[in-house]
Amino acid sequence: MRRVLYVLEGYGAVVVGALITALSLDWFTVPNRIAAGGISGLATITYYLWGLPVGLVMLALNVPLFLAAVRVLGHEFGIKSIIGTVALSLFTDLLAPYTRALTHDPLLAALYGGVLSGIGLGITFKWGGSTGGTDLAALLWTYYRKSSVGWSLLIVDFGIITLSGVVFSPELALWALLSLFISSRAVDVVQEGLPYAKAAYVITDRAEAIAQAVMTQLERGVTAFHGVGMYTQQERPVLFIIVARAEIAELKRIVSELDPDAFMVISDTHEVLGEGFRGMRRTGVK
């Protein structure tokens, strides 16, 4: 039963993602002739050239990509992709008569269209589906090249934006490029989450003092690893600490005061699961 509910939730998320993406087209990008890459970008171009419905064109252009995606990425992905693509095409054409452009400012259209499209695509990708088009091509690219989905979309869609510059104007192509970049980043944020925490590695001769200070002053857990400097062959402990972004300045102060010669590496952390985050007080392996 739990498995069935999870599967149904996944299909529902794909449909919701398709709806959000369709609204980004109807509210922002299509009315402002912003062809921000992808099959939707090609469909926007054909709409202004020959008056063809955007949703119908997207559906027709997706057939070859479907065949490749099902073969490489599996049948479950193919089913979700079919649902996502059909939903996006239907939503785009069915909602078009009842929606109007929320702005005719190309900057606002590029910004909000990119954000909304990225959220919709990100939700769909996160649940193992697709809305068709070049996001299918991007997933195939990612499968073979092991790169970020967002950056893969950026690479695959660049040619379509160039075409929009020829058909519409170079200025609109620049707005489309901005919208595509924002969309690609929004996709990665939805899939990976915002970097709301920081991870720190501290190499120090005063590991015990620093660990105690972190655990008492910041109430964060600390994990120690045994490290060996390959040049000096000297053994030194390596402390691993996860803190909230607001706590990173205090962590640096603690390390600097207790060991000014400590070597410290700090990086963004997109997701932390465990005690101390997601609403609890402490974290780390104690």
Number of C-alpha atoms within 10 A of each C-alpha: 6 7 8 9 10 11 13 12 13 19 21 17 22 30 27 19 29 31 24 21 28 28 22 25 30 24 22 28 31 24 19 22 24 32 32 35 30 26 26 30 27 21 25 29 23 16 17 16 11 8 11 14 17 26 25 16 18 26 22 12 16 19 13 10 16 21 11 15 20 16 11 14 15 11 12 12 20 22 16 25 27 21 20 27 25 21 21 31 24 20 20 27 16 13 15 21 9 8 12 12 18 13 15 14 11 21 16 16 27 28 21 21 29 30 23 24 31 29 26 29 32 29 25 30 26 18 19 18 30 32 32 31 25 24 25 25 21 23 23 19 19 17 14 10 10 11 13 18 25 26 17 21 26 24 13 16 24 17 13 23 25 19 18 25 19 12 15 16 13 15 13 23 25 18 25 33 24 18 28 30 22 22 29 25 22 24 30 21 17 18 20 14 13 14 15 14 19 20 18 20 18 21 23 21 17 15 20 12 14 22 22 15 17 19 17 11 12 17 15 24 21 18 15 18 12 10 14 13 10 8 6 7 9 9 12 16 18 21 21 19 23 26 26 16 14 11 14 18 9 14 19 14 12 19 23 15 11 16 17 11 13 15 14 15 10 14 12 14 19 15 15 18 9 13 15 18 17 10 8 9 10 17 20 19 13 10
